[in-house]
Amino acid sequence: MRVRRTPKLMPSIVASGAIALGIVVLLTRFAAAAAPPPILFWAEAAPQGFGDRQNNGTWSMEWWDGKLYVGTARCLGCWGNVHFNQQYPNLVPYPPLDPNIECPEDPTDMPLQAEIWRWTPQTEAWDRVYQSPNNVPIPGYPGKVTAHDMGYRSMAVFTEPGGTEALYVGGVTPNVAFPPMPPPRILRSTDGITFEPVPQEPGTVLGSLGHKQSSFRSMAVYKGRLYVQNGEVRGQGGLLEAQYPAGGNNNFQWVTPPDMQVFEVAVFNGFLYLGLTDLSRGYAVVKTDAAGTPPYTFTPVVTDGAFRTPYPSRSVVSMHVFNDRLYVGTDKPTEVIRINPDDTWDLLVGDPRQTPEGWKYPLSGLGSGFDWPVTWHIWRMQQHDGVLYVGTYDESRRAGNIGGLGRWLSWGYAFDLYRTSDGFYFTAITTNGFGDQFQSGIRTFASTPHGLFFGTSGVWYGLRIWRGTPGTPPIEPPQRLEVEGWNDMMVLSWEPLAGASRVRVFRSDFGPAGVPAPFNDIGTTTNVFFVDTTVQPNQRYQYHVVAEDAGTLSSPSNKVLAPSLAPAVTLTNLEDTLSSWTKSPILRLELRLARALVQAGNLEGALRQLEHIRLSLSRNPTSLAPWRAEDLTILLAKLERRVRLAQIGLIPPSELI
C-alpha cells in the first residue's frame, strides 16, 4: 500500500475534552477481538548438553513413532577454530582465546562423535540411541582417528516402497577441520534403536561425493521420494532424490543443475520449493513438480533477494508452511517473507523496497532482524496449535567483544523467539535466550502431542532443549498493538481487555549504531490507547504493552516499531490494494461508500460500513481467495481502529482518506 505522510497533530486536539467524551465509544466499539492465540509455558526439557558440554548444537529434531529424536553437533567452537587457524595461523590461534570455549590442546583429540538421543514421553527419559564411530584416519596425523559424523544435521520420516516407515538422518563430516574426509553418511532406522548407514560404494552417486560435499542439511518428502540437500558445511549445495533411499548408491540421483545452490527444501501447494543461495544477486525461491528427467525444470517465484537494495540477503535459511502460505526466513539482512498459493509474496519483517510489483512494506511494520542489528538468521520456524514460532540466530554474544559493543548489546545476548498467528503481529517470547547468553540460536523445532520442543546451538556450554506446553495465564496480554506517530507524539492503541484494571506501556529507545535499549516503563492507562508526548523528532522507538490487575502482569503484547515501516491503512490505499487482489467491483464500491461517509463528516456511519464489510467476509463467499479474505479482515480492523481514534480526536479525519 502507498505511504501517506501524516501531518503533525496539534497539541490542542490531544488536550481537548473530546478524548474524555470518546473513551466510552473507544472501549465499547472496538472491533471484537479474535480469540487470543494459546499461551505456552516454557520449561527446560533435557539436561544441558545431555550432560556433555561438547554436545553444543541441536542440529536435527523429529517426532516419530511416539518419541522425539534429537541429533547433536559436537565441538562447534573447536573444529571451526581449527579451520580458521589452518587458514590464518598468524591471526587465529588454537586453542581459541575465548575462556568459555573448552578445547583440547591437540585438535586431533577433539571428541567429535555426534550423537542421537531419544525422549520417551511415558517415562520422560532421554536415552542415547546412537553415537558416531570414531574410526576415520586423520590425514597427515599417523595413528590418529576421528569421528565419521561430527553432527547430524537433518532428519525425515519416509515411507518406503512396500510400506516400511523409516527415520533417515543426514550426517556431517569433520572435513572442514581435517580434509580430506570420506563422504558424509545417511543413517536409516526402522526401530529407533538400530541406525545403519545406507550403502555408499565408490563409483556410485552417493559414494562419489567430493570431500567438500561434507553435509546433508535439509530433507523433504514429495511424491513418494526422499529429497536430500548435500553441500559444503556452510549449507548450500545440490539436491539429491531417491525413491528407494535404503538402497543408497545409485538409487540417488542429482535433480538440480550444477550451478544451483540449494539451502532449504519444503513442500507447498503441490510443488517442491527450493530456497537458494545466490552470492551475486541475492537469495531466490524456485519451485518444481519434479516431473520428467533430471535436472528438473524450476520456476522462479522470488528472485534477486526479494529486491532489497542495496544489500540483499544472499541466502534463504528456513522455510515453513503455515496457514496455507510458505514462510521464508533469510540470512542477514534478516527478513521474513511469505509466499501465497498464487506465488505472489508479502514482506512481513524487513525494510521497505521497490519491486516489479510496486512498493512492498513489512506487514508487521518491523525492520530487518526484528530491528535487532545482530540477528543473523531466521534459523528455524514451526507451526504449533495455530501459531507460527520463529527462532533466530543472534551474533550479539560474539559482537559484544568488539570495541566495547557489549555495553549496548549485553541485555539482548542469545537467541530470540517470536510468535505470530497471522503474519501481521509478532510477539517476543524471549529476546535473550531465556537468560542464557551462551545460546546463540534456535536450530530445531518439533511439534508434538506433548508440546512444542525446540533445541539451541552455541559454541560454549552445551545445547539446551525447551518444551512449551499450554496453560491459562492469569491475565491475557493485550492484543494487536498499533502505533501512529508524528514528530511530537506517538499514539498507541490495542483491543479491549478482559480481567485487567490497567495497561502499562513499555518503550525501548534506539541508541548508537541503531541498537535498541532495554524496555522501560513509561506510563499506565485505563484506556485502550496511550499518547506518548515525550518522543523526540527523527528518533525511533519500540513499544509493547502489558496488562495489569492487582499487581499481576500479563506477558507482553506484540512489538511495534515507531515510526512504523508500514503505512497507515487508509480508504484510498486499501482500495488500491483490493484492485490488485480482485477485479470484482463490489468490495471497492463498498469502500467508496465508507469514504463518502468520512468526507461528509459521518464517522459513525463510516465505521458501521467498514464493520459491515468485515463481518460479511466471514459470512459470504467473495471473489477473494480465503487467504486474501483473511488479510482484508485484518486491514479492515486496522482501519476501523483508526476511525475510532478519529472519533475521539486523536487523529484528524482527513487522514482516513
C-alpha positions, -999 to +999 in steps of 0.1 A: +000+000+000+011+036-006+027+057+021+008+087+032+027+113+052+006+123+082+008+159+093+015+169+129-014+165+152-020+198+171-015+195+209-049+212+213-065+182+198-049+159+223-058+181+252-094+185+242-124+171+261-132+150+231-109+123+245-128+121+277-162+120+260-150+095+235-135+069+258-167+051+262-170+049+224-135+035+221-140+010+248-173-004+236-170-001+198-136-015+191-137-045+167-144-077+186-111-093+193-104-127+178-097-154+203-062-148+215-036-174+204-028-200+231+000-192+255+027-217+260+046-220+293+083-230+288+105-253+308+138-269+301+132-305+288+167-321+289+199-319+308+222-293+292+243-309+265+228-342+276+255-340+304+283-331+280+292-295+271+307-307+237+271-316+226+267-279+218+244-280+188+209-294+184+212-298+147+181-320+140+149-329+157+120-352+146+089-366+163+084-402+151+066-432+163+056-416+196+091-405+205+113-374+200+147-378+183+175-353+185+207-352+166+237-333+181+267-314+167+299-317+185+327-292+195+314-264+173+337-238+187+368-261+184+366-275+149+356-242+135+386-226+152+409-253+138+397-245+103+404-208+106+437-215+124+447-235+093+438-207+070+451-178+091+476-192+116+490-158+125+456-143+131+435-171+147+452-191+174+443-226+185+430-233+211+407-203+209+413-174+233+377-173+245+378-188+281+343-200+278+352-225+250+368-257+261+390-274+235+418-300+238+454-287+233+458-312+204+430-306+179+432-343+168+419-351+203+386-333+198+357-356+209+337-353+176+314-383+178+279-370+170+250-385+189+213-393+185+191-390+216+156-402+221+129-389+245+101-412+256+070-393+269+057-421+291+089-420+313+101-385+303+136-402+300+163-394+275+184-422+261+214-421+237+205-445+209+234-439+186+269-425+186+291-420+155+320-444+152+354-429+158+374-448+132+384-424+103+421-419+100+431-382+101+451-372+071+486-361+080+484-375+115+496-411+115+478-432+142+452-406+148+415-412+141+384-391+143+346-395+140+329-401+108+300-378+118+306-347+138+269-337+135+235-349+125+220-320+106+188-333+091+160-359+098+130-370+079+104-398+082+099-416+049+075-444+040+094-467+017+081-488-012+064-517+005+051-496+034+081-497+058+084-464+077+119-453+085+138-424+100+165-410+078+193-389+094+218-368+074+253-365+088+282-340+085+319-350+084+347-330+102+362-323+067+364-286+075+390-293+102+407-324+087+405-326+049+400-347+030+374-368+047+352-397+033+317-387+021+290-379+047+266-406+056+229-410+057+217-432+085+185-452+085+164-467+113+132-487+114+130-492+151+146-460+166+174-481+182+194-495+153+209-470+129+228-482+098+243-461+070+228-466+036+252-481+011+278-457-004+301-478-027+328-460-046+318-451-081+281-447-073+263-413-069+262-414-031+297-429-028+313-404-051+306-372-032+337-349-031+353-344+003+339-308+003+304-321-001+305-329+036+270-321+048+234-333+044+215-303+056+178-304+045+154-332+038+118-333+024+094-360+012+075-353-021+056-376-045+069-407-027+105-397-030+131-385-004+149-353-013+182-346+004+203-315+001+241-321+000+268-295+000+295-277+019+294-273+057+281-237+052+249-253+039+244-246+002+248-274-024+228-296-048+197-317-043+195-355-045+164-376-050+157-412-042+126-434-044+143-462-026+168-444-003+175-475+017+195-488-012+218-458-012+244-459-040+228-451-074+193-451-060+201-414-055+203-390-084+210-353-088+179-333-097+193-297-098+217-282-123+253-278-111+251-240-107+220-241-085+229-236-048+201-251-027+200-243+010+165-253+021+136-275+008+099-275+015+067-290+001+040-264-005+008-261-026+015-293-046+051-284-055+086-288-042+100-254-033+137-247-030+153-218-011+185-208-028+218-191-021+230-165-046+260-146-036+258-121-065+221-113-069+206-122-036+185-152-025+158-168-046+130-193-042+121-216-071+096-245-074+093-277-094+068-305-099+097-330-101+084-344-134+104-356-164+141-363-165+165-346-141+177-319-139+141-308-134+125-276-146+125-249-119+101-219-120+113-187-103+090-175-075+111-149-057+144-136-071+171-110-065+169-112-027+132-101-029+146-068-044+160-054-013+186-027-021+215-020-019+224-051+001+200-080-003+202-112+018+223-138+000+205-169+012+173-185+023+179-202+057+145-216+067+111-223+052+079-235+068+042-238+057+017-221+080-019-213+073-016-222+036+014-199+030+051-207+027+070-186+052+106-179+043+134-167+066+167-154+054+203-148+063+214-113+071+200-088+064+174-109+081+139-108+069+107-129+067+086-131+036+057-154+028+047-169-005+010-172-012-008-200-031-008-180-063+030-174-059+027-137-051+046-128-020+043-105+010+071-088+030+064-095+067+097-084+085+123-063+067+129-030+051+106-014+025+116-017-011+106-011-046+098-042-066+085-050-101+050-052-084+054-018-068+064-008-033+063-035-006+063-027+031+066-051+060+031-060+072+044-061+107+059-026+105+092-042+118+125-039+101+152-064+093+161-088+122+131-075+142+151-043+145+179-060+164+211-054+142+229-086+151+202-110+142+219-130+115+194-157+106+158-166+108+171-201+116+140-222+122+102-218+121+075-241+133+037-242+134+021-254+166-016-251+177-024-224+151+006-203+159+039-199+140+070-198+161+101-180+147+136-187+161+166-166+153+204-169+153+219-139+172+255-129+169+254-104+198+274-126+222+304-125+198+298-090+186+298-078+222+335-085+224+343-059+197+351-023+206+330-022+237+297-031+220+289-053+249+275-024+269+249-019+242+242-055+233+245-075+265+209-072+275+199-090+243+226-117+241+214-150+227+185-161+205+151-145+201+118-164+199+088-148+184+052-159+177+025-148+153-009-161+144-014-140+112+020-126+099+010-091+109+016-091+146+048-106+161+052-111+199+086-116+215+086-146+239+122-140+247+149-118+233+178-130+255+177-168+252+156-172+284+185-156+302+213-179+289+237-156+270+256-186+256+228-200+234+232-183+200+203-196+181+172-218+179+183-245+155+154-271+156+117-273+164+094-303+168+056-300+172+044-330+193+013-341+211+032-333+243+040-297+234+064-277+212+101-285+216+130-265+204+167-270+206+195-245+207+230-242+193+261-224+206+298-229+209+302-227+246+285-247+273+263-273+257+229-273+239+196-267+256+162-281+248+130-264+259+094-275+258+063-253+257+030-266+270-003-248+270-016-231+301-040-205+313-023-172+320-036-152+350-042-123+326-044-123+288-019-100+272-032-070+251-038-079+215-029-062+183-010-032+195-008-004+168+012+028+167+009+060+147+035+087+150+043+123+144+074+144+153+060+153+187+039+122+198+032+086+193-004+072+196-006+036+207-039+016+208-049-020+214-080-041+217-102-041+248-090-062+277-109-086+300-098-092+335-073-063+338-076-029+355-050-011+336-022-013+310+014-005+314+033+009+285+070+000+278+093+017+254+128+010+240+149+039+227+174+033+199+210+042+208+243+042+190+247+020+158+209+015+157+208-007+188+176-006+208+180-002+246+161-023+272+124-016+276+114+009+303+080+015+319+069+049+306+033+051+319+000+035+327-036+039+314-070+025+320-079+033+284-073+013+252-049+039+239-019+059+252-003+091+238+035+093+243+044+130+241+080+125+253+093+113+219+120+133+200+119+142+163+137+118+139+141+091+166+130+055+165+113+036+193+100+001+201+069-004+222+050-032+239+022-030+265+014-053+294-020-058+311-020-055+349-045-064+377-039-064+414-002-064+408-002-093+384+012-087+350+004-104+317+030-113+291+038-086+266+017-077+236+031-078+201+060-055+195+057-024+173+083-001+158+077+037+158+075+052+133+062+020+117+077+009+084+042+000+073+020+029+061-012+035+080-043+019+064-065+044+046-096+041+024-075+050-006-046+026-002-070-002+009-090+003-023-057+003-043-047-029-026-081-045-034-077-035-070-045-056-072-063-086-055-096-088-074-114-074-104-147-076-087-161-041-081-184-049-052-158-045-023-143-014-038-178+002-042-185-006-005-152+011+004-161+041-017-193+044+003-173+044+035-150+071+020-181+093+011-193+090+047-160+101+061-159+131+036-194+140+048-182+140+084-202+109+093-176+089+111-201+067+128-217+058+095-183+051+080-175+028+110-207+009+105-200+005+068-165-009+075-178-033+101-204-044+076-177-052+051-155-070+076-183-091+091-197-100+057-164-115+047-169-142+073-205-150+063-205-147+025-182-160-002-164-133-021-142-130-052-112-132-028-093-163-020-098-173+016-062-164+025-067-129+009-100-125+027-081-131+060-057-103+051-086-080+042-103-087+075-071-076+093-067-045+072-103-035+078-099-039+115-069-017+114-089+010+095-118+007+119-093+013+148-082+045+131-118+057+126-124+052+163-092+072+171-105+099+148-138+099+166-121+109+199-098+134+182-065+115+183-061+117+145-077+141+120-105+125+099-087+137+067-060+110+074-086+083+070-090+091+033 
